Amino acid sequence: MIKNGVNLAEYSTFNTGGQARYFVEVKSLEGLKKAINFARKEDKKIFILGGGSNVLLPDRGIDGLVIKMGIKGLSFSGNLISAGAGESWDKIVAESVKRGLGGIENLSLIPGTVGGAVYQNIGAYGAELKDVLESVEVFDLRSDRTKNLPSSQCRFRYRDTLFQHPEGKNYIVTGVQLKLSKKFIPKLDYIELRDYFYRDKVLTPDTVRRAVVKIRKSKLVYPTPKIGTAGSFFKNPTITPTAYRKILTRHPDIIGRKTDGGLIKLFAGQLVELAGWKGKRFGNVGTSAKHSMVLVSYNGAKSRDLLNLAKKVRNSVKAKFGAELEPEIKIISS
């Protein structure tokens, strides 16, 4: 059922955002088609919303049709998984681990839906969704048909995919196919995981998932009715080796990791913390005392308050370290 004037703050983990001119939750492909036809008839733009956990919605609302993706379904065939775009991502991880399948346990406790996970190419603790993705089922607005895009056509990069760019805007993600591993090969590249399993040598998908969940809960704030957040607000920036050496002369504690492209990845959380922002509050917004890269909103906050804080943090880090921070979350302007 198409609704009018729905408060989008109720569908965002930041608890901010204005009203949607039209709103509908679709639970089937047929429902999606009907919603699209409605938007065309009313000459309104379409905005796809998943779990609302990686998006900052505008205070003035959206003058179009917001489609909340609710297409579910989860099936296993050996080590192959098919899931609807509206399924909870962490449910997929939990069910996979129960079956002893490896490959996504490092991505445990990441909020949001499967569709959002694909859109963003989620990653954590040395693993990314692209590492296990076989194909993405999409609805093509140009042909009004579904099709499967192999992973190679999705242009996966660090927190970036085809679907975030103009050439992918005609695709609505409706499902995903993943290929996991029956032979478990743990990824313990990050020091928190290495330290954890220095004491516990039992390595299975389940024990790694438990470790990741424990570590994430100790570091991150999760949304509540009183505190809103979308997790990490910024991407980890990359700089040239020359620029990194220059930073080390002034800040020898800055951690950098080499990337496949020869650049050095810095850790946004460390940069923001060293710039003095950790645990700060400014009116109804602030930074988390657990993890400085996490911006939080309190009762009465507006999206513009978060944007203003993010701008100040970015300018501060740029002035101190010369590194550019880019938002990891999707910022909707209208």
C-alpha positions, 0 to 999 in steps of 0.5 A: 500500500502506498502511504503519504507523508511518512516520517523517514526518521523512523526508518533511519538508524540516525533517527533523522530525516524529513517526510517521504511524499510517498512510501511503500514497502515491497516484499515481492518482485510484483510489488516492486513493479507496481511501485515503479509504475505508480512512481512513473504515473505520478512522475516522481523519482524513486529512492530505494531504502534498505535497513537505513543503517548507512544513509543520512536522509535530508531534513526536508524529506524526499519528494518522490517515492521511497521504496523500502526493500523487503524482498526476502528469501534465503536458500543454501545449496552446498556452499552456494547462497541465494538471498533476497535484497531485504534479508538482514545481512547478519542473519546471512552470516549467522546461518552460514556459520551454523553450516560451517561455511567460511568467507563472511564471518569477519563481516559479522554484526554489520547492520543493514540488508543484503541489498545495502551490503551489495550497494556499499561492498561492505568490508571489515577485518580484512574481508569484503563482500566482493570476495565471495560474491558470485552475482547480483540479481537486479531489476533493470528500469530500462527493460523492466526485467530482472537480470543477473550481473556477474561479480566482474560487472559490478565494479567492486572497489573499496566501499564502492560499486557500479550501483553508486554511479550514474551507469548503475542507477537503472539497476535495483538490487533484488537478490544476491548469490554468494559462494562460500568455502567448505574449507575454512581459511581464516583471515586474521590480518587485523591485530585485534583478531590476531591478539584474540586468537593468540589466547584461543587457538580454536579457529572455526567460522563460529569462533571467528564470528564470536570474536568479531562480534565481541570486538565490534560490540566493545568498539562501536555504538549501536543505534537505540531510540535515544542515540542514533548512528550509522557506524563508521561515518568516514572511509579510510583514506589512502595517500602516496608513500611519499606523503606517508613518510612526510606524515611520519616525520611529524606523527610517528605513531600514524599506522599505515598499510600498503594497498594492492595499488601501491598506496598507503591506507591510513585509518580514519579512526586514528586520524580523527582521534589524534585530531582531538574529536573522540567522545566530543558532543556538540548540542544534539550530535557528537562523536562516539567515546568508543570509536572516534570515526562513529558520529552519533545523534541524540534526541532532537538532532537534524541531519544538517547537524551531523553534516556540519560536524562531519565537515568540521572533523574533515577540515581538522584532519585535513589541516593536521595530517593533509589527508582527505576524509570521504563519507562512507555513508550515503548522503541524500541531498533531496 
